[in-house]
Amino acid sequence: MSDETNSGELDTRVAIPEDDAADAKRHSKRKRLFIGLGATVAILGAGYTAYDWLIVADHIETDNAYVGANVAQVTPLVGGAVREVLVDDALTVKRGDILVRLDDTDARLVLARAEADLAQTERRVRGLIANDSGLSAQIDARAADETRADAQLSAAMADMQKASIDLNRREALAASGSVSGEEVSSARGAYSTAVANVKAARAARVQASANRTSAIGSRDANRVLIDKTAVDDNPEVLGARATRDQARVDLTRTVLRSPVDGIVSRRQVQVGQRVAPGAMLMVVVPIGSTYVDANFKEGQLAKVRPGQAVKLTSDLYGDDVEYRGTVVGFSGGTGSAFAVVPAQNATGNWIKVVQRLPVRIRLDPRQLAEHPLRVGLSMTADIDLSR
């Protein structure tokens, strides 16, 4: 009995040290695990802190970015009926390609009329130049008439003086009966005729002088129209030529061409439609010169400067295609400031909202040629602030 009891006590005494050793082993293992976990967390924290300080702090990123472009509107400069439309939406065109043709019948008639007016104006100016010599000759002729009138007036006055002397002599002799009354009457009639001839000569002299003055005025008026000019640089000819050139330009404007390389969008014109000057017919999107407007939060932009490098990815191509861009500048205001209905903060229920400012980013044209973008596509932009 005692042997069995002693054996049991011995077994118990032996088992107790084995359990303690196992517990100690498990405790040591757990401690090592906690130490390893703590070290891992510390390493990860240090790595994240280093990443945040060294990399993240020098970058800002946003996915609130969209592709834009300065689209070219196709608008007619002259009115008319649409005769032909050569393009449709989504068609790629080159600069100078014909997009729309208008009916040019009216424009051709206007050009023909302008050319006829120009030819008539040139002939009229040539006539004015030719008339200058003729008017100068008329002045010489009127001067000769004036000289002749002076001579006729002098002759008439001489005749009047002779008739006056004859009349006085006969009237003196008639008192003594030396001449008959008939001779006195004849002398008196001759004197009256001479006086009338003097008046007629004086009137002819005034008329000749007036005719010469009129000829001088006609010549001067004609010279004003052609003074210091030839046919080609005469103001009337220049005006008629400008009208002709404008008619030619209007005729060429009946053919509407693409102003840029790009893709046709928003076509709103049909054959037979009558369009007015300035009406938008379609737009051409220059996909080779698109840009990105990235809307960053106002608190992110303290270190952003024009010229900094930007990495961009699009939802269209995913992360496989990375675009290189450059910061061009900032918009003049936030998106809310230019909204159709801007937010009014002068109210009692004002809540501050973080604003976003558009940042214009220029893209690499070579990358755009390889992977074209479309206006409105979503982009992710990452600006490198370290440069």
C-alpha positions as CSV (number, residue, x, y, z in Angstrom):
1,M,0.0,0.0,0.0
2,S,2.7,2.4,0.9
3,D,4.6,1.5,-2.2
4,E,1.7,2.4,-4.4
5,T,1.3,5.7,-2.6
6,N,4.9,6.6,-2.9
7,S,4.8,5.7,-6.6
8,G,1.8,8.0,-7.2
9,E,3.5,10.9,-5.3
10,L,6.6,10.4,-7.4
11,D,4.7,10.6,-10.6
12,T,3.0,13.8,-9.5
13,R,6.3,15.3,-8.6
14,V,7.7,14.4,-12.0
15,A,4.6,15.8,-14.0
16,I,4.6,19.2,-12.4
17,P,8.0,20.3,-13.9
18,E,7.0,19.1,-17.3
19,D,3.8,21.3,-17.4
20,D,5.8,24.3,-16.2
21,A,8.3,23.8,-19.0
22,A,5.5,23.6,-21.6
23,D,3.9,26.8,-20.3
24,A,7.2,28.6,-20.3
25,K,7.8,27.4,-23.9
26,R,4.4,28.7,-25.0
27,H,4.9,32.0,-23.2
28,S,8.3,32.5,-24.9
29,K,6.8,31.7,-28.3
30,R,3.9,34.1,-27.7
31,K,6.3,36.8,-26.6
32,R,8.5,36.3,-29.7
33,L,5.3,36.5,-31.9
34,F,4.3,39.8,-30.2
35,I,7.8,41.1,-30.5
36,G,7.8,40.2,-34.2
37,L,4.4,41.7,-34.8
38,G,5.4,44.9,-33.0
39,A,8.6,45.0,-35.1
40,T,6.6,44.5,-38.2
41,V,4.2,47.2,-37.3
42,A,7.0,49.5,-36.4
43,I,8.8,48.8,-39.7
44,L,5.6,49.3,-41.7
45,G,4.9,52.5,-39.8
46,A,8.4,53.8,-40.4
47,G,8.2,52.8,-44.1
48,Y,4.8,54.5,-44.5
49,T,6.2,57.6,-42.7
50,A,9.2,57.6,-44.9
51,Y,7.0,57.1,-48.0
52,D,4.7,59.9,-46.9
53,W,7.6,62.2,-46.2
54,L,9.8,61.4,-49.1
55,I,7.3,60.6,-51.9
56,V,3.7,61.4,-51.0
57,A,4.6,64.8,-49.6
58,D,6.1,65.7,-53.1
59,H,3.0,64.6,-55.0
60,I,-0.6,65.6,-55.2
61,E,-3.2,63.5,-57.0
62,T,-6.8,63.8,-58.1
63,D,-9.2,61.8,-60.2
64,N,-11.4,64.9,-60.7
65,A,-9.8,65.7,-64.0
66,Y,-11.3,65.8,-67.5
67,V,-10.1,66.1,-71.1
68,G,-10.8,69.4,-72.8
69,A,-10.1,71.1,-76.1
70,N,-10.5,74.5,-77.9
71,V,-13.1,73.3,-80.3
72,A,-13.5,75.1,-83.6
73,Q,-17.1,76.1,-84.5
74,V,-18.0,76.0,-88.2
75,T,-20.2,79.0,-89.0
76,P,-21.0,80.5,-92.4
77,L,-19.9,84.1,-93.1
78,V,-22.5,84.5,-95.8
79,G,-26.1,83.3,-95.9
80,G,-27.6,80.9,-98.4
81,A,-29.1,77.5,-99.1
82,V,-27.1,74.5,-98.3
83,R,-26.3,72.6,-101.5
84,E,-24.1,69.9,-100.2
85,V,-22.8,68.5,-96.9
86,L,-19.7,66.3,-97.3
87,V,-19.1,65.2,-93.7
88,D,-20.8,63.6,-90.8
89,D,-20.3,63.2,-87.0
90,A,-17.2,61.2,-85.9
91,L,-15.5,61.8,-89.3
92,T,-11.8,62.8,-89.1
93,V,-10.9,65.8,-91.3
94,K,-7.8,67.8,-92.1
95,R,-7.5,71.5,-92.1
96,G,-8.8,72.9,-95.4
97,D,-11.1,69.9,-96.1
98,I,-14.4,71.0,-97.6
99,L,-17.3,70.5,-95.1
100,V,-20.3,72.3,-96.6
101,R,-21.1,73.9,-99.9
102,L,-23.7,76.7,-100.1
103,D,-25.7,77.7,-103.3
104,D,-23.4,80.2,-105.0
105,T,-25.8,81.6,-107.6
106,D,-26.5,84.9,-105.9
107,A,-22.8,85.3,-105.1
108,R,-21.8,84.8,-108.7
109,L,-24.4,87.4,-109.9
110,V,-23.1,89.9,-107.3
111,L,-19.6,89.3,-108.5
112,A,-20.6,89.8,-112.2
113,R,-22.3,93.1,-111.3
114,A,-19.3,94.3,-109.3
115,E,-16.9,93.5,-112.2
116,A,-19.2,95.4,-114.6
117,D,-19.3,98.4,-112.2
118,L,-15.5,98.3,-112.0
119,A,-15.1,98.3,-115.7
120,Q,-17.5,101.2,-116.1
121,T,-15.7,103.2,-113.3
122,E,-12.4,102.7,-115.0
123,R,-13.8,104.0,-118.3
124,R,-15.3,107.0,-116.6
125,V,-12.0,107.9,-115.0
126,R,-10.2,107.5,-118.3
127,G,-12.8,109.9,-119.7
128,L,-12.2,112.4,-116.9
129,I,-8.5,112.3,-117.7
130,A,-9.2,112.8,-121.4
131,N,-11.6,115.7,-120.6
132,D,-8.8,117.6,-118.9
133,S,-7.1,118.4,-122.2
134,G,-10.5,119.3,-123.8
135,L,-11.5,121.6,-121.0
136,S,-8.1,123.3,-121.1
137,A,-8.7,123.9,-124.8
138,Q,-12.1,125.3,-124.1
139,I,-10.5,127.8,-121.7
140,D,-8.2,128.9,-124.4
141,A,-11.2,129.3,-126.8
142,R,-13.1,131.3,-124.2
143,A,-10.1,133.5,-123.7
144,A,-10.0,134.1,-127.5
145,D,-13.7,134.9,-127.4
146,E,-13.1,137.4,-124.6
147,T,-10.3,139.1,-126.6
148,R,-12.6,139.3,-129.6
149,A,-15.3,140.8,-127.5
150,D,-12.9,143.4,-126.2
151,A,-12.0,144.3,-129.8
152,Q,-15.7,144.5,-130.8
153,L,-16.4,146.7,-127.8
154,S,-13.5,149.0,-128.8
155,A,-14.8,149.2,-132.4
156,A,-18.3,149.9,-131.2
157,M,-17.2,152.6,-128.9
158,A,-15.2,154.2,-131.7
159,D,-18.2,154.1,-134.0
160,M,-20.3,155.7,-131.2
161,Q,-17.8,158.5,-130.8
162,K,-17.7,159.1,-134.6
163,A,-21.5,159.1,-134.7
164,S,-21.7,161.5,-131.8
165,I,-19.2,163.9,-133.5
166,D,-21.2,163.7,-136.8
167,L,-24.5,164.4,-135.0
168,N,-23.1,167.4,-133.1
169,R,-21.6,168.9,-136.3
170,R,-24.9,168.5,-138.3
171,E,-27.0,169.9,-135.4
172,A,-24.7,173.0,-135.4
173,L,-25.0,173.4,-139.1
174,A,-28.7,172.8,-139.1
175,A,-29.1,176.0,-137.0
176,S,-27.6,178.1,-139.8
177,G,-29.5,176.1,-142.5
178,S,-26.4,174.6,-144.0
179,V,-27.7,171.0,-143.7
180,S,-31.2,169.7,-144.1
181,G,-33.2,168.2,-141.4
182,E,-33.1,164.8,-143.1
183,E,-29.3,164.7,-142.6
184,V,-29.7,165.6,-139.0
185,S,-32.2,162.8,-138.5
186,S,-29.9,160.4,-140.3
187,A,-27.0,161.4,-138.1
188,R,-29.2,161.0,-135.0
189,G,-30.2,157.5,-136.1
190,A,-26.6,156.5,-136.7
191,Y,-25.7,157.7,-133.3
192,S,-28.4,155.7,-131.7
193,T,-27.3,152.6,-133.6
194,A,-23.7,153.1,-132.4
195,V,-24.9,153.4,-128.8
196,A,-26.8,150.2,-129.1
197,N,-23.8,148.5,-130.7
198,V,-21.7,149.5,-127.8
199,K,-24.2,148.0,-125.3
200,A,-24.3,144.8,-127.3
201,A,-20.5,144.7,-127.4
202,R,-20.3,145.2,-123.7
203,A,-22.8,142.4,-123.1
204,A,-20.8,140.1,-125.4
205,R,-17.7,141.0,-123.4
206,V,-19.4,140.0,-120.1
207,Q,-20.7,136.8,-121.7
208,A,-17.2,135.9,-123.0
209,S,-15.7,136.5,-119.6
210,A,-18.4,134.4,-117.9
211,N,-17.9,131.6,-120.4
212,R,-14.1,131.6,-119.7
213,T,-14.7,131.5,-115.9
214,S,-17.2,128.6,-116.4
215,A,-14.6,126.7,-118.5
216,I,-12.0,127.2,-115.8
217,G,-14.4,126.0,-113.1
218,S,-15.3,122.9,-115.2
219,R,-11.6,122.1,-115.7
220,D,-10.8,122.6,-112.0
221,A,-13.8,120.4,-111.0
222,N,-12.6,117.7,-113.4
223,R,-9.0,117.9,-112.1
224,V,-10.2,117.4,-108.5
225,L,-11.5,114.0,-109.5
226,I,-8.2,113.0,-111.2
227,D,-5.6,115.1,-109.3
228,K,-2.4,113.3,-108.6
229,T,-3.9,109.9,-109.5
230,A,-3.8,107.5,-112.4
231,V,-6.6,105.1,-113.4
232,D,-5.4,102.3,-111.1
233,D,-5.1,104.4,-108.0
234,N,-8.1,106.7,-108.5
235,P,-10.4,106.6,-105.4
236,E,-13.5,105.7,-107.5
237,V,-11.6,102.8,-109.1
238,L,-10.3,101.7,-105.8
239,G,-13.8,101.7,-104.3
240,A,-15.2,99.7,-107.2
241,R,-12.3,97.3,-107.0
242,A,-12.8,96.8,-103.3
243,T,-16.5,96.0,-104.0
244,R,-15.4,93.5,-106.7
245,D,-12.9,91.9,-104.3
246,Q,-15.5,91.6,-101.5
247,A,-17.8,89.9,-104.0
248,R,-15.1,87.4,-104.8
249,V,-14.5,86.8,-101.1
250,D,-18.2,86.2,-100.6
251,L,-18.2,83.7,-103.4
252,T,-15.3,81.8,-101.9
253,R,-17.1,81.8,-98.6
254,T,-19.9,79.7,-100.0
255,V,-17.5,76.8,-99.5
256,L,-16.9,76.1,-95.8
257,R,-13.7,74.4,-95.0
258,S,-12.3,72.8,-91.8
259,P,-10.3,75.4,-89.8
260,V,-8.3,72.7,-87.9
261,D,-7.4,69.0,-88.0
262,G,-9.8,67.1,-85.9
263,I,-13.1,65.1,-85.6
264,V,-16.5,66.5,-86.7
265,S,-19.0,66.7,-83.9
266,R,-22.5,68.1,-83.3
267,R,-23.4,68.4,-86.9
268,Q,-26.6,70.4,-87.2
269,V,-26.9,71.2,-90.9
270,Q,-28.8,69.4,-93.6
271,V,-29.0,69.8,-97.4
272,G,-31.6,72.3,-98.5
273,Q,-31.5,74.2,-95.2
274,R,-31.1,78.0,-95.5
275,V,-28.5,79.2,-93.1
276,A,-27.8,82.7,-91.8
277,P,-24.3,84.2,-91.2
278,G,-23.0,83.1,-87.8
279,A,-25.3,80.1,-87.4
280,M,-23.4,77.1,-86.0
281,L,-23.4,74.2,-88.4
282,M,-21.0,71.8,-86.6
283,V,-17.8,71.8,-84.5
284,V,-14.4,70.3,-85.2
285,V,-12.6,68.9,-82.1
286,P,-8.8,69.1,-82.5
287,I,-8.0,65.9,-80.7
288,G,-4.3,66.4,-81.4
289,S,-4.2,69.4,-79.1
290,T,-6.3,68.4,-76.2
291,Y,-5.5,69.3,-72.7
292,V,-6.6,68.3,-69.2
293,D,-8.3,70.4,-66.5
294,A,-7.6,68.8,-63.1
295,N,-9.7,70.1,-60.3
296,F,-7.5,70.0,-57.2
297,K,-8.6,71.0,-53.7
298,E,-7.5,74.5,-52.7
299,G,-5.4,73.0,-49.8
300,Q,-3.4,71.0,-52.3
301,L,-2.1,73.8,-54.5
302,A,0.3,75.7,-52.3
303,K,3.4,74.2,-53.9
304,V,2.0,73.8,-57.5
305,R,3.8,75.9,-60.1
306,P,3.6,76.2,-63.9
307,G,6.1,73.9,-65.6
308,Q,5.9,71.0,-63.1
309,A,5.7,67.5,-64.5
310,V,2.4,65.6,-64.3
311,K,1.7,61.9,-64.8
312,L,-1.8,61.1,-66.1
313,T,-3.8,58.0,-66.8
314,S,-7.2,57.8,-68.4
315,D,-10.1,55.6,-67.7
316,L,-10.2,54.8,-71.5
317,Y,-6.8,53.1,-71.6
318,G,-6.3,52.3,-67.9
319,D,-2.9,52.1,-66.2
320,D,-1.3,50.6,-69.3
321,V,-1.0,54.0,-70.9
322,E,0.7,56.8,-68.9
323,Y,0.7,60.3,-70.3
324,R,3.3,62.9,-69.5
325,G,2.0,66.4,-69.0
326,T,3.1,69.9,-67.8
327,V,1.3,72.3,-65.6
328,V,0.4,75.4,-67.7
329,G,-1.4,77.5,-65.1
330,F,-4.5,78.0,-62.9
331,S,-8.0,79.0,-63.8
332,G,-9.1,82.5,-62.9
333,G,-11.7,81.1,-60.5
334,T,-13.1,78.0,-58.9
335,G,-15.7,75.9,-60.5
336,S,-18.5,77.2,-58.3
337,A,-17.5,80.8,-59.0
338,F,-18.2,80.2,-62.8
339,A,-21.3,78.1,-62.2
340,V,-24.6,79.1,-64.0
341,V,-26.1,79.6,-60.6
342,P,-23.2,80.5,-58.3
343,A,-23.4,79.7,-54.6
344,Q,-24.2,82.7,-52.4
345,N,-22.5,82.5,-49.1
346,A,-24.0,85.7,-47.6
347,T,-26.7,83.8,-45.7
348,G,-27.2,82.8,-42.2
349,N,-27.0,79.1,-43.0
350,W,-23.5,79.2,-44.4
351,I,-21.5,76.0,-44.4
352,K,-17.9,76.1,-45.6
353,V,-17.2,73.8,-48.5
354,V,-13.7,73.0,-49.7
355,Q,-13.4,74.5,-53.2
356,R,-11.6,73.1,-56.2
357,L,-9.5,75.1,-58.6
358,P,-9.0,73.9,-62.2
359,V,-5.3,73.4,-63.1
360,R,-4.6,73.4,-66.9
361,I,-2.2,70.6,-68.0
362,R,-0.6,70.4,-71.4
363,L,-0.2,66.9,-72.9
364,D,2.5,65.5,-75.1
365,P,1.3,65.7,-78.8
366,R,3.3,62.6,-79.7
367,Q,1.5,60.6,-77.0
368,L,-1.8,62.0,-78.1
369,A,-1.1,60.9,-81.7
370,E,-0.4,57.3,-80.4
371,H,-3.3,57.2,-77.9
372,P,-5.9,59.9,-78.9
373,L,-8.3,61.2,-76.2
374,R,-11.7,62.7,-76.5
375,V,-13.2,65.7,-74.9
376,G,-14.8,65.0,-71.6
377,L,-13.0,61.7,-70.8
378,S,-12.0,61.2,-67.1
379,M,-8.4,61.3,-66.1
380,T,-6.2,60.9,-63.0
381,A,-3.5,63.4,-62.6
382,D,-0.4,63.2,-60.3
383,I,1.7,66.4,-60.0
384,D,5.3,66.1,-59.0
385,L,6.0,68.9,-56.5
386,S,9.7,68.2,-56.1
387,R,10.7,70.0,-59.2
